[in-house]
Amino acid sequence: MIALSLALLIPGAGVILLIVRPHLRRDLQKLRAWNSGHAAAGRCLSVDTYETETEEGLLVEHLHLYEFTDASGRQCLFSEWSRRSMTNRKGDSVTVYYEPERPEWATAIPPLIGRKWTILELVTVLVLLAVLVVPIPVLGVACAVSGSACWG
């Protein structure tokens, strides 16, 4: 029974990772930029808004293009997606956080560690947890109460 639960848990964890990974990777890049201690004055060059109809309703995303000059005097451009209401508009002055080794990972929008998950992501995680994790202790309690050797 434990082997079956573990056999289901590993693919379940893989599914969760596939759902969260793209967001997590960019969030970690942003977090590294924010924590690097390097900041520069920048400017929002443009904002393009894209709307997509999904099962959950209308998805609105904004693609910002920014420029800044790093500490070595190099002019840098980077783009950044945001699903939040438009925080920066074309022409706005912004503070850009960046790692000198990777200015393309710069950010002008706070990292989303702890972001609000979409309903689909949340439901998927909860269902996987219910199916894969909850049966283990429930079966253990059932075996202890019945006195049978469930694991052997």
DSSP file (Angstrom, degrees, kcal/mol; ACC not computed):
  #  RESIDUE AA STRUCTURE BP1 BP2  ACC     N-H-->O    O-->H-N    N-H-->O    O-->H-N    TCO  KAPPA ALPHA  PHI   PSI    X-CA   Y-CA   Z-CA
    1    1 A M     >        0   0    0      0, 0.0     4,-2.5     0, 0.0     5,-0.2   0.000 360.0 360.0 360.0 -41.9    0.0    0.0    0.0
    2    2 A I  H  >  +     0   0    0      1,-0.2     4,-2.8     2,-0.2     5,-0.2   0.916 360.0  52.2 -63.5 -41.1    2.9    2.4    0.8
    3    3 A A  H  > S+     0   0    0      1,-0.2     4,-2.4     2,-0.2    -1,-0.2   0.902 110.1  48.6 -61.2 -40.6    4.5    1.6   -2.5
    4    4 A L  H  > S+     0   0    0      2,-0.2     4,-1.6     1,-0.2    -1,-0.2   0.924 111.7  48.9 -65.2 -43.9    1.2    2.3   -4.3
    5    5 A S  H  X S+     0   0    0     -4,-2.5     4,-2.1     1,-0.2    -2,-0.2   0.911 113.9  46.0 -61.7 -42.9    0.9    5.6   -2.5
    6    6 A L  H  X S+     0   0    0     -4,-2.8     4,-2.1     2,-0.2    -1,-0.2   0.871 108.5  56.6 -67.5 -36.6    4.5    6.6   -3.3
    7    7 A A  H  < S+     0   0    0     -4,-2.4    -1,-0.2    -5,-0.2    -2,-0.2   0.833 113.9  40.2 -63.8 -31.3    4.0    5.5   -6.9
    8    8 A L  H  X S+     0   0    0     -4,-1.6     4,-1.7     2,-0.1    -2,-0.2   0.805 110.8  58.5 -83.5 -31.8    1.1    7.9   -7.1
    9    9 A L  H  X S+     0   0    0     -4,-2.1     4,-2.7     2,-0.2     5,-0.2   0.887 100.4  55.3 -67.2 -40.4    2.8   10.7   -5.1
   10   10 A I  H  X S+     0   0    0     -4,-2.1     4,-1.9     2,-0.2    -1,-0.2   0.946 111.7  41.3 -63.6 -50.6    5.8   11.1   -7.4
   11   11 A P  H  > S+     0   0    0      0, 0.0     4,-2.2     0, 0.0    -1,-0.2   0.885 114.3  55.0 -64.0 -34.3    3.8   11.7  -10.6
   12   12 A G  H  X S+     0   0    0     -4,-1.7     4,-2.1     1,-0.2    -2,-0.2   0.916 107.5  48.4 -62.1 -42.8    1.4   13.9   -8.6
   13   13 A A  H  X S+     0   0    0     -4,-2.7     4,-2.4     1,-0.2    -1,-0.2   0.874 109.3  54.5 -63.8 -37.0    4.4   16.0   -7.4
   14   14 A G  H  X S+     0   0    0     -4,-1.9     4,-2.2    -5,-0.2    -2,-0.2   0.897 107.1  49.9 -63.2 -40.6    5.5   16.2  -11.0
   15   15 A V  H  X S+     0   0    0     -4,-2.2     4,-1.8     2,-0.2    -2,-0.2   0.918 110.6  49.6 -63.7 -44.1    2.2   17.6  -12.1
   16   16 A I  H  X S+     0   0    0     -4,-2.1     4,-2.3     1,-0.2     5,-0.2   0.918 110.5  50.9 -60.7 -43.2    2.3   20.2   -9.4
   17   17 A L  H  X S+     0   0    0     -4,-2.4     4,-3.0     1,-0.2    -1,-0.2   0.900 107.8  52.4 -62.2 -41.8    5.8   21.2  -10.4
   18   18 A L  H  < S+     0   0    0     -4,-2.2    -1,-0.2     1,-0.2    -2,-0.2   0.856 112.0  46.9 -62.7 -34.6    4.7   21.6  -14.1
   19   19 A I  H  < S+     0   0    0     -4,-1.8     4,-0.3    -5,-0.1    -2,-0.2   0.914 123.9  30.3 -72.0 -43.4    1.9   23.9  -13.1
   20   20 A V  H  X S+     0   0    0     -4,-2.3     4,-2.6    -5,-0.2     3,-0.5   0.745  98.2  85.4 -91.0 -25.9    3.9   26.1  -10.8
   21   21 A R  H  X S+     0   0    0     -4,-3.0     4,-3.0    -5,-0.2     5,-0.3   0.849  86.5  50.3 -52.9 -50.2    7.4   25.9  -12.4
   22   22 A P  H  > S+     0   0    0      0, 0.0     4,-1.5     0, 0.0    -1,-0.2   0.914 117.2  41.9 -58.9 -40.2    7.1   28.7  -15.0
   23   23 A H  H  > S+     0   0    0     -3,-0.5     4,-2.4    -4,-0.3    -2,-0.2   0.916 115.2  50.3 -69.2 -42.9    5.8   31.2  -12.4
   24   24 A L  H  X S+     0   0    0     -4,-2.6     4,-2.7     2,-0.2     5,-0.2   0.900 107.2  53.8 -64.6 -42.1    8.2   30.1   -9.7
   25   25 A R  H  X S+     0   0    0     -4,-3.0     4,-1.9    -5,-0.2    -1,-0.2   0.941 113.3  41.4 -59.8 -48.7   11.3   30.4  -12.0
   26   26 A R  H  X S+     0   0    0     -4,-1.5     4,-2.6    -5,-0.3    -1,-0.2   0.886 113.6  54.1 -67.8 -37.3   10.5   34.0  -12.9
   27   27 A D  H  X S+     0   0    0     -4,-2.4     4,-2.6     1,-0.2    -1,-0.2   0.899 108.6  49.0 -62.2 -39.7    9.6   34.8   -9.4
   28   28 A L  H  X S+     0   0    0     -4,-2.7     4,-2.4     2,-0.2    -1,-0.2   0.876 109.8  51.6 -68.4 -36.3   12.9   33.5   -8.1
   29   29 A Q  H  X S+     0   0    0     -4,-1.9     4,-2.2    -5,-0.2    -2,-0.2   0.935 112.4  46.5 -62.1 -45.6   14.7   35.5  -10.8
   30   30 A K  H  X S+     0   0    0     -4,-2.6     4,-3.0     2,-0.2    -2,-0.2   0.917 110.8  52.2 -61.5 -43.8   12.8   38.6   -9.6
   31   31 A L  H  X S+     0   0    0     -4,-2.6     4,-2.2     1,-0.2    -1,-0.2   0.906 109.1  49.7 -61.2 -42.6   13.5   37.8   -6.0
   32   32 A R  H  X S+     0   0    0     -4,-2.4     4,-0.6     2,-0.2    -1,-0.2   0.909 112.2  48.3 -61.9 -41.7   17.3   37.5   -6.7
   33   33 A A  H >< S+     0   0    0     -4,-2.2     3,-0.9    72,-0.2     5,-0.4   0.928 112.5  48.2 -63.9 -44.8   17.2   40.9   -8.5
   34   34 A W  H 3< S+     0   0    0     -4,-3.0     3,-0.5     1,-0.2    -1,-0.2   0.852 116.4  43.4 -64.3 -34.6   15.3   42.5   -5.6
   35   35 A N  H 3< S+     0   0    0     -4,-2.2    -1,-0.2    -5,-0.2    -2,-0.2   0.444  90.6  87.5 -91.6   0.1   17.7   41.1   -3.1
   36   36 A S  S << S-     0   0    0     -3,-0.9    -1,-0.2    -4,-0.6    -2,-0.1   0.740  91.4-128.4 -72.7 -22.3   20.9   41.8   -5.1
   37   37 A G  S    S+     0   0    0     -3,-0.5     2,-0.6    -4,-0.4    -3,-0.1   0.468  71.4 118.9  86.5   0.9   21.3   45.4   -3.7
   38   38 A H        +     0   0    0     -5,-0.4    60,-2.0    60,-0.4     2,-0.3  -0.899  33.4 161.8-106.3 122.9   21.6   46.8   -7.2
   39   39 A A  E     -A   97   0A   0     -2,-0.6     2,-0.3    58,-0.2    58,-0.2  -0.968  10.5-179.2-136.7 152.5   19.0   49.4   -8.2
   40   40 A A  E     -A   96   0A   0     56,-2.2    56,-3.2    -2,-0.3     2,-0.3  -0.982  35.5 -99.6-147.5 156.1   18.9   52.0  -11.0
   41   41 A A  E     +A   95   0A   0     -2,-0.3    28,-0.8    54,-0.2     2,-0.2  -0.621  51.5 170.4 -75.0 135.9   16.5   54.6  -12.2
   42   42 A G  E     -AB  94  68A   0     52,-3.0    52,-2.1    -2,-0.3     2,-0.4  -0.782  25.2-132.3-137.6-178.7   14.6   53.4  -15.3
   43   43 A R  E     -AB  93  67A   0     24,-2.2    24,-1.9    -2,-0.2     2,-0.7  -0.999  18.8-123.2-142.7 141.2   11.8   54.3  -17.6
   44   44 A C  E     - B   0  66A   0     48,-2.4    47,-3.5    -2,-0.4    22,-0.3  -0.761  26.0-175.7 -82.7 116.8    8.8   52.3  -18.9
   45   45 A L  E     -     0   0A   0     20,-3.1     2,-0.3    -2,-0.7    21,-0.2   0.841  61.2 -12.6 -84.8 -35.9    9.0   52.6  -22.7
   46   46 A S  E     - B   0  65A   0     19,-1.3    19,-2.3    44,-0.1     2,-0.4  -0.992  48.7-151.6-161.1 160.1    5.8   50.8  -23.7
   47   47 A V  E     - B   0  64A   0     -2,-0.3     2,-0.5    17,-0.2    17,-0.2  -0.970  11.2-168.8-138.8 122.6    3.0   48.7  -22.4
   48   48 A D  E     - B   0  63A   0     15,-2.3    15,-3.1    -2,-0.4     2,-0.5  -0.940  11.7-150.3-110.4 134.0    1.0   46.3  -24.6
   49   49 A T  E     - B   0  62A   0     -2,-0.5     2,-0.4    13,-0.2    13,-0.2  -0.888  10.3-169.1-108.6 132.9   -2.1   44.8  -23.2
   50   50 A Y  E     - B   0  61A   0     11,-3.0    11,-2.8    -2,-0.5     2,-0.4  -0.971   3.4-161.8-122.2 133.9   -3.3   41.3  -24.3
   51   51 A E  E     - B   0  60A   0     -2,-0.4     2,-0.4     9,-0.2     9,-0.2  -0.957   8.6-178.4-117.6 133.7   -6.8   39.9  -23.5
   52   52 A T  E     - B   0  59A   0      7,-2.6     7,-3.4    -2,-0.4     2,-0.5  -0.997  24.4-132.3-132.3 132.3   -7.5   36.2  -23.7
   53   53 A E  E     + B   0  58A   0     -2,-0.4     2,-0.2     5,-0.2     5,-0.2  -0.739  36.0 172.5 -83.5 123.6  -10.9   34.5  -23.0
   54   54 A T  E >   - B   0  57A   0      3,-2.9     3,-1.1    -2,-0.5    -2,-0.0  -0.692  50.2 -97.8-121.4 176.3  -10.4   31.5  -20.7
   55   55 A E  T 3  S+     0   0    0      1,-0.3     3,-0.1    -2,-0.2    -2,-0.0   0.802 126.1  52.3 -63.6 -27.7  -12.7   29.1  -18.9
   56   56 A E  T 3  S-     0   0    0      1,-0.3     2,-0.3     0, 0.0    -1,-0.3   0.517 124.1 -96.8 -85.9  -5.8  -12.3   31.2  -15.8
   57   57 A G  E <  S-B   54   0A   0     -3,-1.1    -3,-2.9     2,-0.0     2,-0.4  -0.878  73.4  -8.8 124.2-159.3  -13.2   34.5  -17.7
   58   58 A L  E     -B   53   0A   0     -2,-0.3     2,-0.6    -5,-0.2    -5,-0.2  -0.643  56.8-155.6 -82.2 125.3  -11.2   37.2  -19.3
   59   59 A L  E     -B   52   0A   0     -7,-3.4    -7,-2.6    -2,-0.4     2,-0.5  -0.902   9.0-166.7-101.8 121.2   -7.4   37.1  -18.7
   60   60 A V  E     +B   51   0A   0     -2,-0.6     2,-0.4    -9,-0.2    -9,-0.2  -0.944   8.8 178.2-112.5 124.1   -5.7   40.4  -19.0
   61   61 A E  E     -B   50   0A   0    -11,-2.8   -11,-3.0    -2,-0.5     2,-0.4  -0.949  14.7-151.3-125.6 146.1   -1.9   40.5  -19.3
   62   62 A H  E     -BC  49  82A   0     20,-3.1    20,-2.0    -2,-0.4     2,-0.7  -0.962   1.6-156.2-119.2 131.5    0.4   43.5  -19.7
   63   63 A L  E     -BC  48  81A   0    -15,-3.1   -15,-2.3    -2,-0.4     2,-0.3  -0.925  16.7-164.9-107.7 111.7    3.8   43.3  -21.4
   64   64 A H  E     -BC  47  80A   0     16,-3.0    16,-2.3    -2,-0.7     2,-0.5  -0.745   8.7-156.0 -96.3 141.7    6.0   46.2  -20.2
   65   65 A L  E     -BC  46  79A   0    -19,-2.3   -20,-3.1    -2,-0.3   -19,-1.3  -0.985  20.6-178.1-115.3 125.3    9.3   47.3  -21.9
   66   66 A Y  E     -BC  44  78A   0     12,-3.1    12,-1.9    -2,-0.5     2,-0.3  -0.826  15.0-161.1-121.4 157.6   11.8   49.1  -19.7
   67   67 A E  E     +BC  43  77A   0    -24,-1.9   -24,-2.2    -2,-0.3     2,-0.3  -0.986  17.4 159.6-133.3 149.1   15.2   50.7  -20.1
   68   68 A F  E     -BC  42  76A   0      8,-2.2     8,-3.4    -2,-0.3     2,-0.5  -0.974  36.2-120.2-157.0 164.2   17.8   51.5  -17.5
   69   69 A T  E     - C   0  75A   0    -28,-0.8     6,-0.2    -2,-0.3   -28,-0.2  -0.956  31.2-142.0-111.2 123.5   21.5   52.3  -17.2
   70   70 A D    >   -     0   0    0      4,-2.5     3,-2.1    -2,-0.5   -29,-0.0  -0.161  34.3 -89.4 -79.2 178.3   23.4   49.9  -15.0
   71   71 A A  T 3  S+     0   0    0      1,-0.3    -1,-0.1     2,-0.1    -2,-0.0   0.743 126.5  55.7 -61.5 -25.3   26.3   50.9  -12.6
   72   72 A S  T 3  S-     0   0    0      2,-0.1    -1,-0.3    28,-0.1    -2,-0.0   0.464 120.9-106.0 -87.3   0.0   28.9   50.3  -15.4
   73   73 A G  S <  S+     0   0    0     -3,-2.1     2,-0.3     1,-0.3    -2,-0.1   0.471  71.6 145.2  91.6   2.9   27.1   52.8  -17.7
   74   74 A R        -     0   0    0      1,-0.1    -4,-2.5    -5,-0.0     2,-0.4  -0.588  49.9-128.1 -77.8 132.9   25.6   50.1  -20.0
   75   75 A Q  E     -C   69   0A   0     -2,-0.3     2,-0.4    -6,-0.2    -6,-0.2  -0.691  32.2-168.4 -79.5 127.2   22.2   50.8  -21.4
   76   76 A C  E     -C   68   0A   0     -8,-3.4    -8,-2.2    -2,-0.4     2,-0.4  -0.938  13.1-166.0-124.1 141.9   19.9   47.8  -20.7
   77   77 A L  E     +C   67   0A   0     -2,-0.4     2,-0.3   -10,-0.2   -10,-0.2  -0.951  15.0 164.8-119.9 144.1   16.4   46.9  -22.0
   78   78 A F  E     -C   66   0A   0    -12,-1.9   -12,-3.1    -2,-0.4     2,-0.3  -0.987  23.3-141.1-153.9 155.3   14.1   44.2  -20.6
   79   79 A S  E     -C   65   0A   0     -2,-0.3     2,-0.3   -14,-0.2   -14,-0.2  -0.842  15.5-170.4-116.6 156.8   10.5   43.2  -20.9
   80   80 A E  E     -C   64   0A   0    -16,-2.3   -16,-3.0    -2,-0.3     2,-0.2  -0.978  14.0-139.4-151.8 131.0    8.3   42.0  -18.1
   81   81 A W  E     -C   63   0A   0     -2,-0.3     2,-0.3   -18,-0.2   -18,-0.2  -0.617  20.3-177.5 -87.5 148.7    4.8   40.5  -18.0
   82   82 A S  E     -C   62   0A   0    -20,-2.0   -20,-3.1    -2,-0.2     4,-0.0  -0.982  24.0-171.8-146.2 136.8    2.2   41.4  -15.4
   83   83 A R        +     0   0    0     -2,-0.3   -23,-0.2   -22,-0.2     3,-0.1   0.502  66.1  95.9 -98.6  -8.5   -1.3   40.1  -14.8
   84   84 A R  S    S-     0   0    0      1,-0.2     3,-0.2   -22,-0.1   -22,-0.1  -0.246  97.9 -72.6 -73.2 167.7   -1.9   42.7  -12.1
   85   85 A S  S    S-     0   0    0      1,-0.2     2,-0.2     2,-0.1    -1,-0.2  -0.319  77.2 -74.1 -56.9 149.6   -3.7   45.9  -12.9
   86   86 A M        +     0   0    0      1,-0.2    -1,-0.2    -3,-0.1     3,-0.1  -0.258  56.2 178.1 -57.7 110.6   -1.3   48.0  -14.9
   87   87 A T        +     0   0    0     -2,-0.2     2,-0.4     1,-0.2    -1,-0.2   0.828  66.8  36.0 -84.8 -33.9    1.2   49.3  -12.3
   88   88 A N  S    S-     0   0    0      4,-0.0     2,-0.3     6,-0.0    -1,-0.2  -0.968  70.5-159.4-124.8 137.8    3.4   51.2  -14.7
   89   89 A R    >   -     0   0    0     -2,-0.4     3,-2.4     1,-0.1   -45,-0.3  -0.723  41.3 -72.2-111.1 162.4    2.4   53.2  -17.7
   90   90 A K  T 3  S+     0   0    0     -2,-0.3   -45,-0.2     1,-0.3    -1,-0.1  -0.275 121.2  18.6 -53.6 129.8    4.4   54.4  -20.7
   91   91 A G  T 3  S+     0   0    0    -47,-3.5    -1,-0.3     1,-0.3   -46,-0.1   0.247  89.8 139.2  92.1 -12.1    6.8   57.2  -19.7
   92   92 A D    <   -     0   0    0     -3,-2.4   -48,-2.4   -48,-0.1     2,-0.4  -0.374  53.8-125.9 -65.6 141.5    6.7   56.4  -16.0
   93   93 A S  E     +A   43   0A   0    -50,-0.2     2,-0.3    -3,-0.1   -50,-0.2  -0.736  37.8 179.9 -82.5 137.3    9.9   56.6  -14.1
   94   94 A V  E     -A   42   0A   0    -52,-2.1   -52,-3.0    -2,-0.4     2,-0.6  -0.914  32.9-116.8-135.6 159.9   10.6   53.3  -12.2
   95   95 A T  E     -A   41   0A   0     -2,-0.3     2,-0.5   -54,-0.2   -54,-0.2  -0.902  32.7-155.6 -96.4 126.2   13.1   51.8   -9.9
   96   96 A V  E     -A   40   0A   0    -56,-3.2   -56,-2.2    -2,-0.6     2,-0.4  -0.880   3.5-157.2-106.3 131.6   14.7   48.8  -11.6
   97   97 A Y  E     +AD  39 107A   0     10,-2.7    10,-2.2    -2,-0.5     2,-0.3  -0.907  26.6 158.8-106.8 134.8   16.3   46.0   -9.5
   98   98 A Y  E     -     0   0A   0    -60,-2.0   -60,-0.4    -2,-0.4     8,-0.1  -0.981  43.9-119.9-153.2 160.1   18.9   43.9  -11.2
   99   99 A E  E >   - D   0 102A   0      3,-0.6     3,-1.2    -2,-0.3     6,-0.2  -0.920  27.8-136.7 -99.0 128.4   21.9   41.5  -10.9
  100  100 A P  T 3  S+     0   0    0      0, 0.0    -1,-0.1     0, 0.0   -28,-0.1   0.834 105.1  52.2 -55.7 -32.7   24.9   43.0  -12.6
  101  101 A E  T 3  S+     0   0    0      1,-0.3     3,-0.1     2,-0.1    -3,-0.0   0.749 123.1  28.0 -74.2 -23.2   25.7   39.6  -14.1
  102  102 A R  E X   +D   99   0A   0     -3,-1.2     3,-1.9     1,-0.1    -3,-0.6  -0.538  61.5 161.5-138.8  69.6   22.2   39.2  -15.5
  103  103 A P  E >  S+     0   0A   0      0, 0.0     3,-1.6     0, 0.0    -1,-0.1   0.732  73.9  71.2 -64.9 -18.9   20.6   42.5  -16.3
  104  104 A E  E 3  S+     0   0A   0      1,-0.3   -25,-0.2    -3,-0.1    -2,-0.0   0.672  92.4  58.5 -69.7 -14.7   18.1   40.7  -18.5
  105  105 A W  E <  S+     0   0A   0     -3,-1.9    -1,-0.3    -6,-0.2   -72,-0.2   0.242  81.9 132.8 -93.5  11.9   16.5   39.3  -15.3
  106  106 A A  E <   -     0   0A   0     -3,-1.6     2,-0.3   -29,-0.1    -8,-0.2  -0.091  38.3-160.6 -60.2 162.6   15.9   42.9  -14.1
  107  107 A T  E     -D   97   0A   0    -10,-2.2   -10,-2.7   -77,-0.1    -2,-0.1  -0.999  32.4-179.6-147.8 146.8   12.5   43.7  -12.6
  108  108 A A  S    S+     0   0    0     -2,-0.3   -13,-0.2   -12,-0.2    -1,-0.1   0.264  77.3  73.3-119.7   2.7   10.4   46.8  -11.9
  109  109 A I  S    S-     0   0    0    -12,-0.1     3,-0.1   -21,-0.0   -12,-0.1  -0.968  93.3-104.8-120.0 132.5    7.5   44.8  -10.5
  110  110 A P        -     0   0    0      0, 0.0   -79,-0.1     0, 0.0    -2,-0.1  -0.169  45.1 -96.8 -55.2 146.9    7.8   43.1   -7.0
  111  111 A P        -     0   0    0      0, 0.0   -84,-0.1     0, 0.0   -83,-0.1  -0.272  25.4-133.9 -63.9 154.0    8.3   39.3   -7.1
  112  112 A L    >   +     0   0    0    -89,-0.2     3,-2.3    -3,-0.1     2,-0.2   0.069  48.1 147.1-101.6  24.6    5.1   37.2   -6.7
  113  113 A I  T 3  S+     0   0    0      1,-0.3   -89,-0.0   -86,-0.2   -90,-0.0  -0.456  81.3  23.0 -58.1 126.4    6.4   34.7   -4.2
  114  114 A G  T 3  S+     0   0    0     -2,-0.2    -1,-0.3     1,-0.1     3,-0.1   0.664  96.4 164.8  85.6  18.1    3.2   34.1   -2.3
  115  115 A R    <   -     0   0    0     -3,-2.3     2,-0.5     1,-0.1    -1,-0.1  -0.107  48.0 -92.0 -63.9 165.4    1.1   35.2   -5.2
  116  116 A K        -     0   0    0      1,-0.0    -1,-0.1     0, 0.0     2,-0.1  -0.700  45.3-135.2 -78.0 126.1   -2.6   34.4   -5.5
  117  117 A W        -     0   0    0     -2,-0.5     2,-0.1     1,-0.1    -1,-0.0  -0.443  19.4-106.3 -78.9 154.7   -3.0   31.2   -7.4
  118  118 A T     >  -     0   0    0     -2,-0.1     4,-2.3     1,-0.1     5,-0.2  -0.411  32.9-110.7 -71.6 159.6   -5.6   30.7  -10.1
  119  119 A I  H  > S+     0   0    0      1,-0.2     4,-2.8     2,-0.2     5,-0.2   0.889 118.2  54.5 -60.3 -40.3   -8.6   28.7   -9.2
  120  120 A L  H  > S+     0   0    0      1,-0.2     4,-2.4     2,-0.2    -1,-0.2   0.922 109.5  46.7 -61.3 -45.3   -7.4   25.9  -11.5
  121  121 A E  H  > S+     0   0    0      2,-0.2     4,-2.3     1,-0.2    -2,-0.2   0.927 114.4  47.3 -62.5 -44.9   -4.0   25.6   -9.9
  122  122 A L  H  X S+     0   0    0     -4,-2.3     4,-2.5     2,-0.2    -2,-0.2   0.927 113.3  47.0 -64.2 -46.1   -5.5   25.7   -6.4
  123  123 A V  H  X S+     0   0    0     -4,-2.8     4,-2.7     2,-0.2     5,-0.2   0.911 111.7  52.2 -62.7 -42.3   -8.1   23.0   -7.1
  124  124 A T  H  X S+     0   0    0     -4,-2.4     4,-2.5    -5,-0.2    -2,-0.2   0.933 111.6  45.7 -59.6 -47.2   -5.5   20.8   -8.8
  125  125 A V  H  X S+     0   0    0     -4,-2.3     4,-2.5     1,-0.2    -1,-0.2   0.921 113.9  48.6 -63.7 -44.4   -3.2   21.0   -5.8
  126  126 A L  H  X S+     0   0    0     -4,-2.5     4,-2.5     2,-0.2    -2,-0.2   0.897 112.3  48.3 -64.7 -40.3   -6.0   20.3   -3.4
  127  127 A V  H  X S+     0   0    0     -4,-2.7     4,-2.6     2,-0.2     5,-0.2   0.931 112.3  48.9 -65.2 -44.6   -7.3   17.3   -5.3
  128  128 A L  H  X S+     0   0    0     -4,-2.5     4,-2.8    -5,-0.2     5,-0.4   0.911 112.4  48.3 -62.0 -41.5   -3.8   15.8   -5.7
  129  129 A L  H  X>S+     0   0    0     -4,-2.5     4,-2.2    -5,-0.2     5,-1.6   0.924 112.7  48.5 -63.0 -43.2   -3.2   16.3   -2.0
  130  130 A A  H  <5S+     0   0    0     -4,-2.5    -2,-0.2    -5,-0.2    -1,-0.2   0.906 118.1  39.9 -63.9 -41.1   -6.5   14.7   -1.1
  131  131 A V  H  <5S+     0   0    0     -4,-2.6    -2,-0.2    -5,-0.2    -1,-0.2   0.873 127.7  29.3 -76.4 -37.9   -6.0   11.7   -3.4
  132  132 A L  H  <5S+     0   0    0     -4,-2.8     4,-0.2    -5,-0.2    -3,-0.2   0.814 128.1  28.7 -98.1 -32.4   -2.3   11.1   -2.7
  133  133 A V  T ><5S+     0   0    0     -4,-2.2     3,-0.9    -5,-0.4    -3,-0.2   0.863 109.4  59.8-100.7 -42.3   -1.6   12.2    0.8
  134  134 A V  T 3><S+     0   0    0     -5,-1.6     4,-1.6     1,-0.2     5,-0.2   0.869  97.9  59.7 -60.6 -40.3   -4.8   11.8    2.8
  135  135 A P  H 3> S+     0   0    0      0, 0.0     4,-2.9     0, 0.0     5,-0.3   0.811  94.0  67.1 -61.6 -27.4   -5.1    8.0    2.3
  136  136 A I  H <> S+     0   0    0     -3,-0.9     4,-2.0    -4,-0.2    -2,-0.2   0.969 108.7  32.9 -60.7 -57.4   -1.8    7.2    3.9
  137  137 A P  H  > S+     0   0    0      0, 0.0     4,-2.5     0, 0.0    -1,-0.2   0.866 118.0  56.1 -68.7 -31.3   -2.7    8.3    7.5
  138  138 A V  H  X S+     0   0    0     -4,-1.6     4,-2.3     2,-0.2    -2,-0.2   0.932 110.1  44.9 -63.5 -44.6   -6.3    7.1    7.0
  139  139 A L  H  X S+     0   0    0     -4,-2.9     4,-2.5     2,-0.2    -1,-0.2   0.893 111.6  53.6 -65.3 -38.8   -5.1    3.7    6.1
  140  140 A G  H  X S+     0   0    0     -4,-2.0     4,-2.1    -5,-0.3    -2,-0.2   0.911 110.6  45.9 -61.5 -42.9   -2.6    3.6    8.9
  141  141 A V  H  X S+     0   0    0     -4,-2.5     4,-2.5     2,-0.2     5,-0.2   0.905 111.7  52.1 -66.3 -41.5   -5.4    4.5   11.4
  142  142 A A  H  X S+     0   0    0     -4,-2.3     4,-2.2     1,-0.2     6,-0.3   0.898 111.2  47.4 -62.1 -40.2   -7.7    1.9    9.9
  143  143 A C  H  X>S+     0   0    0     -4,-2.5     4,-1.6     2,-0.2     5,-0.7   0.902 111.9  49.6 -67.5 -40.6   -5.0   -0.8   10.2
  144  144 A A  H  <5S+     0   0    0     -4,-2.1    -2,-0.2     2,-0.2    -1,-0.2   0.901 113.3  46.6 -65.4 -40.8   -4.2    0.2   13.8
  145  145 A V  H  <5S+     0   0    0     -4,-2.5    -2,-0.2     1,-0.2    -1,-0.2   0.903 116.7  42.8 -68.5 -41.8   -7.9    0.1   14.8
  146  146 A S  H  <5S-     0   0    0     -4,-2.2    -1,-0.2    -5,-0.2    -2,-0.2   0.694 101.0-134.6 -80.1 -17.2   -8.5   -3.3   13.1
  147  147 A G  T  <5 +     0   0    0     -4,-1.6    -3,-0.2     1,-0.2     2,-0.1   0.576  57.8 137.3  76.6   7.5   -5.3   -4.8   14.4
  148  148 A S      < -     0   0    0     -5,-0.7     2,-1.4    -6,-0.3    -1,-0.2  -0.446  65.8-111.2 -86.4 162.5   -4.5   -6.2   11.0
  149  149 A A    >   +     0   0    0      1,-0.2     3,-0.5    -2,-0.1    -1,-0.1  -0.690  45.1 165.8 -91.8  83.9   -1.1   -6.2    9.3
  150  150 A C  T 3  S+     0   0    0     -2,-1.4    -1,-0.2     1,-0.2   -10,-0.0   0.783  71.7  44.9 -72.0 -27.7   -1.9   -3.7    6.5
  151  151 A W  T 3         0   0    0     -3,-0.2    -1,-0.2     1,-0.2  -149,-0.1   0.473 360.0 360.0 -98.7  -2.0    1.7   -3.1    5.4
  152  152 A G    <         0   0    0     -3,-0.5    -1,-0.2     0, 0.0    -2,-0.1   0.475 360.0 360.0-120.7 360.0    3.1   -6.6    5.4
